[in-house]
Amino acid sequence: MVDSYTATYLPGGSCNTTLQSLIGAGDERLTAELECITLNAGSVVFDDSTPDPHVIFPVDCVLSLRGIMPDGNSSELALVGDDGMVSLNALTGFHPVVSQLHMRWQAMRSGAAWRLPTRTVLDLIDASPAARRAVMANFNRLAWEFIARAQCNRHHRLEEQLCSWLLRFRALAQTDEIACTQQEIADVIGVRRESISDAFGNLRAAGAIGYGRGRLHIVDVQSLAARACCCQRVVDDRLSASIVSPVATKTPDKPTALRRTSE
């Protein structure tokens, strides 16, 4: 479910790094078309079977890219927060006409996001080299995350993968509380729920996490980091080396005064 809002002022500061860069490369028409929305956890943002007329820039929500197999099994391919942007078909050229693998973006954490019409973003990319660099930096991070996930799934133990995922989600959500069931995390990692339950038990016994009733609490970040694989750090380091610095604006850090509009 998507609720629509209009913003009383424009995003700035730490709102979304990719959007900041596009605003710096754009003009007043870009900011005039921005719309702030809220995304509820579990909602499907984009699906490869439907068009995506907007590009989404998360603020405090966290979005998960899932690969869905014909038998219904799935696993996460990437996780994006206020460090990136989300599209599926129009910007990436991904059109799985006969593919047996289906793709969708869905919200892992409720929160606010900005969106722009896809055509506006495409026009800006065509007109501005700075905008192209900002978008390509975002896709570069996603590409490296795809590579790291593939290697990680092949070579690292489940507990290592789980610890890396928890740390990545914590960094994007900026909270130690994660509202996820064991089945939801099993779907993310692509394993049976029983395997996640065993891994949770080991981490709780080590004092790294606590959990119950669909909510997980990170107790000891250092303990998680010691058990995590290096994959996410590799992705973060690669991003830091190629990221486009956002253009500073004079507007507030986050959209705090929003009023609902009908959609």
ZANU-302096 format. One record per residue (C-alpha): residue number from 1; residue in three letters; x, y, z. Coordinates in Angstrom, 1 decimal. Layout:
N
R   rotor   sero        X        Y        Z
R     NUM    ALA        X        Y        Z
...
This chain:
263
R   rotor   sero        X        Y        Z
R       1    MET      0.0      0.0      0.0
R       2    VAL      1.3      3.5     -0.9
R       3    ASP      0.0      6.6      0.8
R       4    SER      0.7      9.9     -0.9
R       5    TYR      1.9     13.1      0.6
R       6    THR      3.0     16.5     -0.6
R       7    ALA      6.1     18.1      1.0
R       8    THR      6.1     21.6      2.4
R       9    TYR      9.8     21.8      1.5
R      10    LEU     12.4     19.9     -0.5
R      11    PRO     14.7     17.2      0.6
R      12    GLY     18.3     18.0      1.6
R      13    GLY     21.1     17.0      3.9
R      14    SER     21.1     13.3      4.5
R      15    CYS     17.7     12.7      3.0
R      16    ASN     18.8     10.5      0.1
R      17    THR     22.3     10.7     -1.4
R      18    THR     21.4      9.8     -5.0
R      19    LEU     18.4     12.2     -5.0
R      20    GLN     20.6     15.0     -3.7
R      21    SER     23.0     14.5     -6.6
R      22    LEU     20.2     14.6     -9.1
R      23    ILE     18.8     17.7     -7.6
R      24    GLY     22.2     19.3     -7.9
R      25    ALA     22.3     18.3    -11.5
R      26    GLY     18.8     19.3    -12.3
R      27    ASP     16.6     22.4    -12.2
R      28    GLU     13.4     23.7    -10.6
R      29    ARG     11.3     21.4    -12.8
R      30    LEU     12.9     18.4    -11.0
R      31    THR     12.0     19.6     -7.5
R      32    ALA      8.6     20.6     -8.6
R      33    GLU      7.8     17.0     -9.6
R      34    LEU      9.0     15.4     -6.4
R      35    GLU      6.3     13.6     -4.3
R      36    CYS      6.8     12.1     -0.9
R      37    ILE      5.1      8.8     -0.2
R      38    THR      5.0      6.2      2.6
R      39    LEU      5.6      2.5      2.0
R      40    ASN      4.3     -0.2      4.3
R      41    ALA      6.4     -3.2      5.2
R      42    GLY      5.6     -6.1      3.0
R      43    SER      4.2     -4.0      0.2
R      44    VAL      5.4     -4.7     -3.4
R      45    VAL      6.8     -1.5     -4.9
R      46    PHE      7.7     -2.8     -8.4
R      47    ASP      7.1     -6.1    -10.1
R      48    ASP      8.6     -7.1    -13.5
R      49    SER      5.1     -7.8    -14.9
R      50    THR      3.9     -4.2    -14.5
R      51    PRO      5.3     -0.9    -15.7
R      52    ASP      7.1      1.4    -13.3
R      53    PRO      6.1      5.0    -14.0
R      54    HIS      8.1      6.3    -11.0
R      55    VAL     11.6      6.1     -9.6
R      56    ILE     11.7      5.7     -5.8
R      57    PHE     14.3      7.3     -3.5
R      58    PRO     14.0      5.8      0.0
R      59    VAL     14.4      8.1      3.0
R      60    ASP     13.8      5.9      6.1
R      61    CYS     12.2      2.9      4.5
R      62    VAL     14.3     -0.1      3.4
R      63    LEU     13.6     -1.9      0.1
R      64    SER     14.5     -5.4     -0.9
R      65    LEU     15.1     -6.7     -4.4
R      66    ARG     13.8    -10.3     -4.6
R      67    GLY     14.4    -13.0     -7.3
R      68    ILE     11.4    -15.4     -7.5
R      69    MET     11.8    -18.9     -8.9
R      70    PRO      9.0    -20.7    -10.8
R      71    ASP      8.4    -22.9     -7.7
R      72    GLY      7.8    -19.8     -5.5
R      73    ASN     11.1    -20.0     -3.7
R      74    SER     12.9    -16.6     -3.4
R      75    SER     16.0    -14.9     -2.2
R      76    GLU     17.2    -11.3     -1.8
R      77    LEU     19.5     -9.9     -4.4
R      78    ALA     20.0     -6.4     -3.0
R      79    LEU     19.0     -4.1     -0.1
R      80    VAL     18.6     -0.4     -0.6
R      81    GLY     17.9      2.5      1.8
R      82    ASP     18.7      6.2      1.7
R      83    ASP     21.9      5.5     -0.2
R      84    GLY     20.2      4.7     -3.5
R      85    MET     17.3      4.6     -5.9
R      86    VAL     14.9      1.9     -7.0
R      87    SER     13.5      1.2    -10.5
R      88    LEU     13.1     -2.1    -12.4
R      89    ASN     12.1     -1.8    -16.0
R      90    ALA     12.4      1.6    -17.5
R      91    LEU     15.8      2.7    -16.2
R      92    THR     17.5     -0.7    -16.2
R      93    GLY     16.1     -2.1    -19.5
R      94    PHE     15.1     -5.3    -17.6
R      95    HIS     12.2     -6.9    -19.5
R      96    PRO     12.0    -10.6    -18.7
R      97    VAL      9.6    -11.7    -21.5
R      98    VAL     10.5    -15.4    -21.3
R      99    SER     12.5    -15.5    -18.1
R     100    GLN     11.8    -18.1    -15.5
R     101    LEU     13.2    -15.8    -12.8
R     102    HIS     10.8    -13.0    -11.8
R     103    MET     12.0     -9.9    -10.0
R     104    ARG     10.3     -7.5     -7.5
R     105    TRP     11.1     -4.7     -5.2
R     106    GLN      9.3     -4.8     -1.9
R     107    ALA      9.5     -2.9      1.4
R     108    MET     11.3     -4.6      4.2
R     109    ARG     10.8     -1.6      6.6
R     110    SER      8.0      0.9      6.6
R     111    GLY      8.9      4.5      6.0
R     112    ALA      9.0      7.6      3.8
R     113    ALA     10.4      7.8      0.3
R     114    TRP     10.5     10.4     -2.5
R     115    ARG      9.5      9.6     -6.0
R     116    LEU      9.9     11.1     -9.4
R     117    PRO      8.3     10.3    -12.8
R     118    THR     10.5      7.9    -14.7
R     119    ARG     10.4     10.1    -17.8
R     120    THR     11.7     13.1    -15.7
R     121    VAL     14.7     11.0    -14.6
R     122    LEU     15.4      9.7    -18.1
R     123    ASP     15.3     13.3    -19.5
R     124    LEU     17.7     14.5    -16.8
R     125    ILE     20.1     11.6    -17.5
R     126    ASP     20.1     12.5    -21.2
R     127    ALA     20.7     16.2    -20.5
R     128    SER     23.2     16.1    -17.6
R     129    PRO     26.5     14.2    -17.3
R     130    ALA     26.4     14.7    -13.5
R     131    ALA     23.0     13.0    -13.3
R     132    ARG     24.3     10.1    -15.4
R     133    ARG     27.2      9.7    -13.0
R     134    ALA     24.9      9.7    -10.0
R     135    VAL     22.6      7.1    -11.5
R     136    MET     25.5      4.9    -12.7
R     137    ALA     27.1      5.1     -9.2
R     138    ASN     23.9      3.7     -7.8
R     139    PHE     23.8      0.8    -10.4
R     140    ASN     27.5      0.2     -9.8
R     141    ARG     26.8     -0.5     -6.1
R     142    LEU     23.9     -2.8     -7.0
R     143    ALA     26.1     -4.7     -9.5
R     144    TRP     28.8     -5.3     -6.9
R     145    GLU     26.1     -6.4     -4.4
R     146    PHE     24.8     -8.9     -6.9
R     147    ILE     28.4    -10.3     -7.4
R     148    ALA     29.0    -10.3     -3.6
R     149    ARG     25.7    -12.1     -2.9
R     150    ALA     26.5    -14.8     -5.5
R     151    GLN     29.9    -15.4     -4.1
R     152    CYS     28.7    -15.3     -0.5
R     153    ASN     25.9    -17.8     -1.1
R     154    ARG     28.4    -20.2     -2.6
R     155    HIS     31.3    -19.9     -0.1
R     156    HIS     30.1    -18.7      3.3
R     157    ARG     28.2    -20.3      6.1
R     158    LEU     24.6    -19.4      6.8
R     159    GLU     25.5    -17.7     10.1
R     160    GLU     28.0    -15.5      8.4
R     161    GLN     25.5    -14.5      5.7
R     162    LEU     22.9    -13.8      8.4
R     163    CYS     25.2    -11.6     10.4
R     164    SER     26.2     -9.6      7.4
R     165    TRP     22.6     -9.1      6.4
R     166    LEU     21.6     -7.9      9.9
R     167    LEU     24.4     -5.4     10.0
R     168    ARG     23.5     -4.1      6.5
R     169    PHE     19.8     -3.7      7.5
R     170    ARG     20.8     -2.0     10.8
R     171    ALA     22.9      0.5      8.9
R     172    LEU     20.1      1.4      6.5
R     173    ALA     17.3      1.4      9.1
R     174    GLN     19.4      3.1     11.7
R     175    THR     17.9      1.0     14.5
R     176    ASP     18.7     -2.1     16.5
R     177    GLU     15.1     -3.3     16.3
R     178    ILE     14.1     -5.3     13.3
R     179    ALA     10.5     -6.3     12.8
R     180    CYS     10.9     -9.5     10.9
R     181    THR      9.8    -13.1     11.4
R     182    GLN     12.1    -16.0     11.0
R     183    GLN     10.3    -17.0      7.8
R     184    GLU     10.8    -13.5      6.3
R     185    ILE     14.5    -13.7      6.9
R     186    ALA     14.6    -17.3      5.6
R     187    ASP     13.0    -15.9      2.4
R     188    VAL     15.6    -13.2      2.2
R     189    ILE     18.6    -15.6      2.6
R     190    GLY     16.9    -18.3      0.5
R     191    VAL     17.0    -21.2      3.1
R     192    ARG     14.5    -23.1      5.2
R     193    ARG     13.0    -21.5      8.3
R     194    GLU     14.4    -24.2     10.4
R     195    SER     18.0    -23.3      9.4
R     196    ILE     17.4    -19.6     10.3
R     197    SER     15.9    -20.8     13.7
R     198    ASP     19.1    -22.7     14.4
R     199    ALA     21.3    -19.7     13.5
R     200    PHE     19.1    -17.4     15.6
R     201    GLY     19.6    -19.8     18.5
R     202    ASN     23.4    -19.7     18.2
R     203    LEU     23.5    -15.9     18.0
R     204    ARG     21.2    -15.5     20.9
R     205    ALA     23.3    -17.9     23.0
R     206    ALA     26.3    -15.9     22.1
R     207    GLY     24.6    -12.7     23.3
R     208    ALA     24.6    -11.1     19.9
R     209    ILE     20.8    -10.8     19.4
R     210    GLY     17.5    -11.3     21.2
R     211    TYR     14.2    -12.1     19.5
R     212    GLY     10.6    -13.0     20.0
R     213    ARG      7.1    -12.5     18.5
R     214    GLY      8.3    -11.3     15.1
R     215    ARG     10.8     -8.8     16.4
R     216    LEU     14.6     -9.1     16.6
R     217    HIS     16.9     -6.9     18.7
R     218    ILE     20.6     -6.5     18.0
R     219    VAL     22.3     -6.6     21.4
R     220    ASP     26.0     -6.7     20.5
R     221    VAL     27.1     -5.2     17.2
R     222    GLN     30.7     -6.2     17.7
R     223    SER     29.8     -9.8     18.2
R     224    LEU     27.8     -9.8     15.0
R     225    ALA     30.6     -8.1     13.1
R     226    ALA     33.1    -10.7     14.4
R     227    ARG     30.8    -13.5     13.0
R     228    ALA     29.9    -11.8      9.7
R     229    CYS     31.6    -12.5      6.4
R     230    CYS     33.4     -9.7      4.5
R     231    CYS     31.1     -9.4      1.6
R     232    GLN     29.1     -6.4      2.6
R     233    ARG     32.3     -4.5      3.6
R     234    VAL     33.6     -5.2      0.1
R     235    VAL     30.5     -3.7     -1.5
R     236    ASP     30.6     -0.6      0.8
R     237    ASP     34.3     -0.1      0.1
R     238    ARG     33.7     -0.3     -3.6
R     239    LEU     30.9      2.2     -3.4
R     240    SER     33.0      4.6     -1.3
R     241    ALA     35.6      4.6     -4.1
R     242    SER     33.1      5.5     -6.8
R     243    ILE     30.3      7.4     -5.1
R     244    VAL     29.2     10.8     -6.5
R     245    SER     29.3     13.4     -3.8
R     246    PRO     25.9     14.9     -3.3
R     247    VAL     25.4     18.6     -3.9
R     248    ALA     24.7     20.5     -0.8
R     249    THR     21.4     22.3     -0.4
R     250    LYS     20.0     24.8      2.0
R     251    THR     17.0     22.8      2.8
R     252    PRO     16.3     20.7      6.0
R     253    ASP     17.7     17.2      6.5
R     254    LYS     14.4     15.3      6.3
R     255    PRO     10.8     15.9      5.3
R     256    THR      9.2     16.5      8.7
R     257    ALA      6.1     18.5      7.7
R     258    LEU      4.1     16.5      5.2
R     259    ARG      0.4     16.7      4.5
R     260    ARG     -1.7     13.9      3.0
R     261    THR     -3.2     14.2     -0.4
R     262    SER     -5.7     12.0     -2.2
R     263    GLU     -4.3      9.7     -4.9
